[in-house]
């Protein structure tokens, strides 16, 4: 007799990246045709040497780095975020309006736990970030899909038609995962006004903001003196400083909201990783020029992706930005089946659109996400050579 299993957990889809990795079992990859893995948006290289040295120094010489710290994070890191974000967005953010989390996924789960419970609704643009959908499913919160049109930018007017008495929040990711779209400042402002008018939270996840192709602030949400009555901002240090394994994220929100977040974080993790926070702070204070170089390289790869799609017959590029290209394929085969065929026929691992769309969505069956940040120009060229050679 098996032990009981939470029905909501049973109904939640398995982690897509882990599921995709299982497709590799039994695969044949050779020196002449190695696997091209464009399934996950995570840096494969370690942090730069200077940052690793700072981490090593803290591990060896800072006893506090091995102890519990404040639940909402190191005061120095919270203060640095408040300082730099205030300057970058031309707004006013106080240290007390910043909290540190074990990665941005935890930032999302923490704030969502303060906003919505079983039976409530949250609006997610589609294609959506699958971990957001998974958390809502686990909490019995209904994810209300907001289909995106041309350019994969959501429409505030369409979102307005989805609001019900049970709606608690609207979630936006810009630059977008999985679509790559960079939402215009006017779109974000319109969503802010919509959320405020209906007393909803507007959650803006800017995990990939360091790789936005635009110069200057991507929006003016923080210039609103009352921003914290509607806006909850999320961020990740994983991409900018390659700190994926250290799990450091951030929330910027009203202080009374963070008082509720503190309850969640204390229960789940007690405090964020001390070493990870030390690394994030050191990076913020010392690696601006290095991050600019990383951004330039990602934008170079983005341009290469955009150009390559122009010569790929039958494919349509729906969005491209930050770490992602999101495309429509030309084959008479659902994308979840096609993705498995790509492993066997072309030694390519990418995720199907079915992982980013509601169950049964016809759009999801035609779409694929390509996380290109971990392949260089040579790798991009080889990727498209293999895609062009497909006969399915």
C-alpha positions in Angstrom: 0.0 0.0 0.0 1.5 3.4 -1.0 1.6 6.4 1.2 -0.9 9.3 0.6 0.1 11.9 -2.0 -1.2 15.5 -2.0 -3.6 15.6 -4.9 -2.4 19.0 -6.0 1.2 17.7 -6.2 0.1 14.7 -8.2 -1.7 17.0 -10.7 1.4 19.3 -11.1 3.5 18.6 -14.2 7.1 17.3 -13.6 10.0 19.7 -13.9 10.4 20.2 -17.7 14.2 20.5 -17.8 14.6 17.3 -15.8 12.0 15.6 -18.0 13.9 16.7 -21.1 17.2 15.4 -19.7 15.7 11.9 -19.5 15.2 12.0 -23.2 19.0 11.7 -23.5 19.1 8.3 -22.0 20.2 5.9 -24.7 21.1 8.7 -27.1 24.2 8.4 -29.2 26.4 11.5 -29.3 29.8 11.5 -31.0 32.8 13.8 -31.4 31.5 14.5 -35.0 28.0 15.2 -33.8 28.0 16.2 -30.1 24.8 17.1 -28.3 23.7 20.7 -28.7 21.9 21.5 -25.5 19.7 24.5 -25.7 17.1 23.4 -23.2 18.1 25.4 -20.1 18.8 29.1 -19.5 21.7 28.7 -17.0 25.3 29.7 -17.4 27.6 26.7 -17.6 30.8 28.5 -16.7 31.7 29.4 -13.1 31.8 33.0 -11.9 34.8 35.1 -12.9 38.0 34.3 -11.0 37.9 37.5 -8.9 34.4 36.7 -7.6 35.4 33.1 -6.8 38.4 34.5 -4.9 36.1 36.7 -2.9 33.9 33.7 -2.1 36.9 31.7 -1.1 38.2 34.5 1.1 34.8 34.8 2.9 34.6 31.0 3.3 38.1 30.9 5.0 38.1 34.2 6.9 34.6 35.3 7.7 33.1 33.1 10.5 29.6 34.8 10.0 29.5 33.4 6.4 28.8 29.9 7.9 26.1 31.0 10.4 22.4 31.8 10.1 21.8 35.4 8.9 18.8 37.7 8.9 15.8 36.1 7.3 15.3 38.9 4.8 19.0 38.9 3.9 22.3 40.7 4.6 21.7 44.4 5.3 24.6 45.4 3.2 23.3 43.6 0.1 19.8 44.9 0.6 21.2 48.5 0.9 23.3 48.0 -2.3 20.2 46.9 -4.2 18.2 49.8 -3.0 21.0 52.2 -3.9 21.7 50.8 -7.4 18.1 50.2 -8.3 17.1 53.7 -7.2 19.7 55.1 -9.5 19.0 52.8 -12.4 15.2 53.4 -12.4 15.3 57.0 -11.3 13.1 56.1 -8.3 13.2 55.9 -4.5 13.7 52.4 -3.0 14.5 52.0 0.7 16.6 49.2 2.1 13.6 48.0 4.1 11.8 47.5 0.8 14.3 44.8 -0.3 14.5 41.2 0.7 16.9 38.5 -0.4 15.8 34.9 -1.3 17.3 31.6 -2.3 17.0 32.4 -6.0 14.3 34.1 -8.0 12.0 31.0 -8.0 11.8 31.3 -4.2 11.2 35.0 -4.6 8.1 34.2 -6.7 6.8 31.5 -4.3 7.3 33.7 -1.3 5.4 36.7 -2.6 2.7 34.5 -4.2 2.2 32.8 -0.8 1.3 36.2 0.6 -1.1 37.0 -2.2 -3.1 33.9 -3.3 -4.5 30.7 -1.8 -6.6 27.8 -2.9 -9.4 28.9 -5.3 -7.8 32.3 -6.1 -6.7 33.3 -9.6 -3.5 34.7 -11.0 -3.1 36.0 -14.6 -0.1 34.6 -16.5 0.7 35.6 -20.1 1.3 32.6 -22.4 3.7 31.2 -23.3 4.4 31.2 -19.5 7.4 30.4 -17.4 6.6 26.8 -16.3 7.9 27.1 -12.7 5.4 29.9 -12.1 2.6 27.7 -13.4 3.9 24.7 -11.3 3.8 26.7 -8.1 0.3 27.9 -8.7 -0.8 24.4 -9.4 0.8 23.1 -6.2 -1.1 25.7 -4.2 -4.5 25.1 -6.0 -4.4 28.6 -7.4 -5.9 28.9 -10.9 -3.4 30.2 -13.5 -5.5 32.2 -15.9 -3.7 32.2 -19.3 -3.4 35.5 -21.2 -2.5 34.6 -24.8 0.1 36.9 -26.3 -0.2 38.1 -29.9 2.4 39.4 -32.3 5.8 39.9 -30.7 4.7 37.9 -27.7 3.8 41.1 -25.8 0.7 40.8 -23.6 -2.2 43.2 -24.1 -3.5 45.1 -20.9 -7.0 45.4 -22.4 -7.2 41.7 -23.0 -6.0 41.1 -19.4 -8.7 43.4 -18.1 -11.3 41.0 -19.6 -9.9 38.1 -17.5 -10.1 39.8 -14.1 -12.7 38.3 -11.8 -13.4 38.8 -8.0 -11.0 35.9 -7.4 -8.0 37.5 -9.3 -5.2 38.4 -7.0 -2.2 39.3 -9.2 -0.8 39.7 -12.8 2.6 38.3 -13.4 4.9 39.7 -16.2 8.4 38.5 -17.1 10.6 41.0 -19.1 12.8 40.2 -20.9 10.6 37.2 -21.2 11.2 33.6 -20.5 10.4 31.7 -22.7 9.5 34.2 -25.4 12.5 36.6 -25.3 10.2 39.7 -25.7 11.2 42.9 -24.1 8.0 44.6 -22.9 7.7 48.3 -23.8 7.7 50.7 -20.9 4.2 51.8 -22.0 2.9 48.3 -21.7 4.3 47.9 -18.2 2.8 51.2 -17.1 -0.6 50.2 -18.6 -0.5 46.9 -16.6 0.4 48.9 -13.5 -2.6 51.2 -13.9 -4.8 48.2 -14.6 -3.6 46.4 -11.5 -4.0 49.5 -9.3 -7.5 50.1 -10.6 -8.5 46.6 -9.5 -6.5 46.4 -6.3 -4.3 43.7 -7.7 -0.5 43.0 -7.3 1.6 43.5 -10.4 4.6 41.2 -10.2 7.4 42.0 -12.6 10.1 39.4 -12.9 13.3 41.0 -14.3 15.6 38.0 -14.0 17.1 38.8 -17.4 17.2 42.6 -17.2 21.0 42.7 -17.4 20.7 41.4 -21.0 18.0 43.8 -22.2 19.0 45.2 -25.6 17.8 48.7 -24.7 19.9 51.3 -23.0 18.7 53.1 -19.9 15.9 52.0 -17.6 13.5 49.5 -19.3 10.5 51.1 -17.5 9.5 53.9 -15.2 7.5 52.0 -12.6 9.8 53.0 -9.8 9.4 56.7 -10.6 5.8 56.5 -9.3 6.1 57.7 -5.7 3.4 55.2 -4.7 5.0 52.3 -6.6 4.9 50.0 -3.6 1.1 49.9 -3.4 0.9 47.8 -6.5 4.4 46.7 -7.8 6.4 43.7 -6.6 9.7 43.4 -8.4 11.7 40.1 -8.7 15.4 39.7 -9.6 18.0 36.9 -9.9 21.8 37.1 -9.4 22.2 33.7 -11.1 22.6 35.0 -14.7 24.6 38.3 -14.3 27.3 36.8 -12.0 26.9 33.1 -12.8 25.8 32.3 -9.2 23.3 29.7 -10.2 24.5 27.2 -7.6 24.5 29.8 -4.8 20.8 30.6 -5.2 20.5 34.3 -4.7 17.4 36.3 -5.7 15.7 39.5 -4.6 12.3 41.0 -3.9 11.5 44.7 -4.0 8.2 45.4 -2.5 6.3 47.3 0.3 7.7 46.8 3.8 4.4 45.4 5.1 4.4 42.8 2.2 8.0 41.8 3.2 6.9 41.3 6.8 4.6 38.6 5.5 7.3 37.3 3.1 9.5 36.9 6.2 7.1 34.3 7.6 7.4 32.2 4.5 11.2 32.5 4.2 11.8 31.7 7.9 9.7 28.5 7.5 11.2 27.3 4.2 14.9 28.3 4.4 15.5 30.4 7.6 17.9 32.6 5.7 19.5 32.9 2.2 22.9 31.5 1.6 25.5 33.7 3.3 28.3 33.0 0.8 25.9 33.5 -2.1 24.9 36.9 -0.8 28.5 37.9 -0.2 29.3 37.0 -3.8 26.3 39.0 -5.1 27.3 42.0 -3.1 30.9 41.8 -4.3 29.7 41.4 -7.8 27.4 44.5 -7.6 30.3 46.6 -6.3 33.0 45.3 -8.6 31.8 43.7 -11.8 29.8 46.3 -13.7 32.3 46.4 -16.6 32.4 42.5 -16.7 28.6 42.3 -16.8 28.6 44.8 -19.6 30.9 42.5 -21.6 28.6 39.5 -20.8 25.6 41.5 -22.1 27.4 42.5 -25.3 28.2 38.8 -26.0 24.6 37.7 -25.4 23.3 40.5 -27.7 25.9 39.3 -30.3 24.4 35.8 -30.1 20.9 37.2 -30.3 21.7 39.0 -33.5 23.2 35.7 -34.9 20.0 33.9 -34.0 17.8 36.5 -35.6 19.9 36.4 -38.8 20.0 32.6 -38.9 16.2 32.2 -38.7 15.9 34.3 -41.9 17.4 31.5 -43.9 15.6 28.6 -42.2 12.7 27.6 -44.5 9.3 27.1 -42.9 10.3 28.3 -39.4 8.9 31.5 -37.8 10.8 33.4 -35.2 8.1 34.6 -32.7 10.4 36.3 -30.2 14.1 36.6 -29.5 15.9 38.3 -26.6 18.0 37.8 -23.5 18.7 34.1 -23.4 15.8 32.9 -25.6 14.5 32.4 -29.0 10.9 31.2 -29.3 9.9 29.8 -32.6 7.2 28.0 -34.6 8.2 24.9 -36.5 6.9 23.7 -39.9 6.5 20.0 -39.2 3.3 18.0 -39.1 4.2 16.7 -35.6 3.3 18.1 -32.2 6.3 19.9 -30.6 6.5 17.5 -27.6 7.1 14.6 -30.1 9.3 16.7 -32.3 11.6 17.6 -29.4 12.2 14.0 -28.7 12.9 13.4 -32.4 15.4 16.2 -32.4 17.5 14.4 -29.8 17.6 11.2 -31.9 17.7 12.7 -35.4 19.9 15.8 -34.8 21.5 15.5 -31.4 19.6 18.7 -30.3 17.9 19.1 -26.9 15.4 21.9 -26.7 12.0 22.3 -25.0 8.7 22.1 -26.7 6.1 24.8 -26.5 3.7 22.3 -24.8 5.8 23.0 -21.7 4.9 26.7 -21.8 1.3 26.6 -22.8 -2.0 25.3 -21.3 -2.7 21.6 -21.8 -4.0 21.0 -25.3 -3.0 24.4 -26.6 -2.7 24.2 -30.4 -0.1 27.0 -30.2 2.1 24.9 -27.9 2.1 22.1 -30.4 3.7 24.3 -33.0 6.3 26.0 -30.8 9.8 25.4 -29.4 12.1 27.4 -27.1 15.7 27.7 -27.8 17.9 28.8 -24.9 20.9 30.0 -26.9 23.0 31.7 -24.2 25.3 28.7 -23.7 26.3 28.2 -27.4 28.7 30.5 -29.2 28.5 31.7 -32.8 30.0 28.5 -34.0 27.5 26.5 -32.0 24.6 28.6 -33.4 25.8 28.0 -36.9 25.9 24.3 -36.3 22.5 24.3 -34.7 20.9 25.9 -37.7 22.8 23.6 -40.1 21.2 20.6 -38.3 17.8 22.2 -38.2 17.9 22.9 -42.0 18.9 19.3 -42.6 15.9 17.8 -40.8 13.6 15.5 -42.7 10.6 14.7 -40.6 
